[in-house]
Amino acid sequence: MEVILDKAQNQLQQNLPFVLYCKPNSDMVIGLFQQNDELYKVHDFTEKGFVFASFDGNQTYLIPENQSEIAGVVCDKKKGDVFEREFKDPSAATKNNFERLVAKGIQAIEKDEFKKVVLSRKETVDLVDFDLATVFEKLVRLYPATFVYCFFHPKVGMWLGATPEQLLKANVNVFETMALAGTQKDSGSGEIIWEKKEKEEQQYVTDYIVSVLQGVALEVSVTQPYSVKAGSVWHIKTDIWGVLNSNSSLQQVIHLLHPTPAVCGLPKEQSKAFILENENYDRSFYTGFLGELNSSFATDSVSSNLFVNLRCMQIVASQAYLYMGCGITKDSVPEKEWSESINKSMTMKKVL
Ligand SMILES: C=C(O[C@H]1C=CC=C(C(=O)O)[C@@H]1O)C(=O)O
């Protein structure tokens, strides 16, 4: 992996865009190293390369395949010791603000403004000797079942993450996606039992995804929900796959899916409006999406493999901004949602 990490460091020193990533359960780290510092935009999702899109849909950038040097190396995902730093707890004011936001979300649900909303926060952490190569390697080793990435563009900044959530995998007209929601901390033992609240918040996601895909697909298949581990938390997951109509475009399908109720809410427009009005910060690329767009570099055929940007952080000077959100329903308890956000923040804190 050293060769590709050196290439990334080099690119960074020259202030040139790049992305490094490793797909879930793969041992291949792929890098796209753009040969100029232009900020390319995605216009209609027929472009080829690596896409990086914001939550609000206003920024959809591309590292184009035909402007980049592309490299892939096999990496060793073997676990070694990972030194963990201690972090001080967020302040009481931060906790109060988040709990107040959650309480406001619950009230809006009780008033029937929407059924579910995903509310999030941003936490700033001071960095100590941040080294991109070390952090990326830790991400790959600690979270082998997630999509691990580091994206850099001089006009966008640097983002890293290890997301468990796929937005869409599409190869010609065959697609795969998932409904992922509901969280509990890994206790290290015993059977994973889910409460009604978590089952319901995940079911909303499944129902939404299936219903929008039925409008553009010949067939849609769904598994039963099951538990999956992502870092030190568990989620409920349903696999969804099928065949798209021959006249449906990738742009149309992405537009229907993003943002799903796993990161926004239900109904989409009402919950999104609540988020934009009440969260009081800009999610930027958190809960956006990223990944291979019509790429042909990782497989023999042209395909897209997109993920939702969760469990991620933005590096700005000597600080990291960590982002985490929680699905709120009528049965949410603000203090529990706060703890859930703390648990989710550990995914990134463990590698810093
Ligand atoms: C919005 C996030 O997670 C989503 C994905 C899985 C479980 C979630 C939850 O339990 O709330 C969220 O829907 C996040 O990690 O910031």
PDBQT file of the ligand as one rigid body, heavy atoms in Angstrom, charges set to zero:
ROOT
HETATM    1  C1  LIG A 401     -26.926   9.280   9.497  1.00  0.00    +0.000 C 
HETATM    2  C2  LIG A 401     -26.109   8.333   9.932  1.00  0.00    +0.000 C 
HETATM    3  O1  LIG A 401     -26.412   6.988   9.910  1.00  0.00    +0.000 OA
HETATM    4  C3  LIG A 401     -27.549   6.492   9.214  1.00  0.00    +0.000 C 
HETATM    5  C4  LIG A 401     -27.230   5.101   8.803  1.00  0.00    +0.000 C 
HETATM    6  C5  LIG A 401     -27.404   4.041   9.670  1.00  0.00    +0.000 C 
HETATM    7  C6  LIG A 401     -28.088   4.234  10.881  1.00  0.00    +0.000 C 
HETATM    8  C7  LIG A 401     -28.705   5.409  11.151  1.00  0.00    +0.000 C 
HETATM    9  C8  LIG A 401     -29.481   5.599  12.407  1.00  0.00    +0.000 C 
HETATM   10  O2  LIG A 401     -29.603   4.656  13.187  1.00  0.00    +0.000 OA
HETATM   11  O3  LIG A 401     -29.959   6.697  12.672  1.00  0.00    +0.000 OA
HETATM   12  C9  LIG A 401     -28.750   6.511  10.157  1.00  0.00    +0.000 C 
HETATM   13  O4  LIG A 401     -29.936   6.386   9.429  1.00  0.00    +0.000 OA
HETATM   14  C10 LIG A 401     -24.772   8.659  10.441  1.00  0.00    +0.000 C 
HETATM   15  O5  LIG A 401     -24.019   7.738  10.756  1.00  0.00    +0.000 OA
HETATM   16  O6  LIG A 401     -24.426   9.845  10.522  1.00  0.00    +0.000 OA
ENDROOT
TORSDOF 0
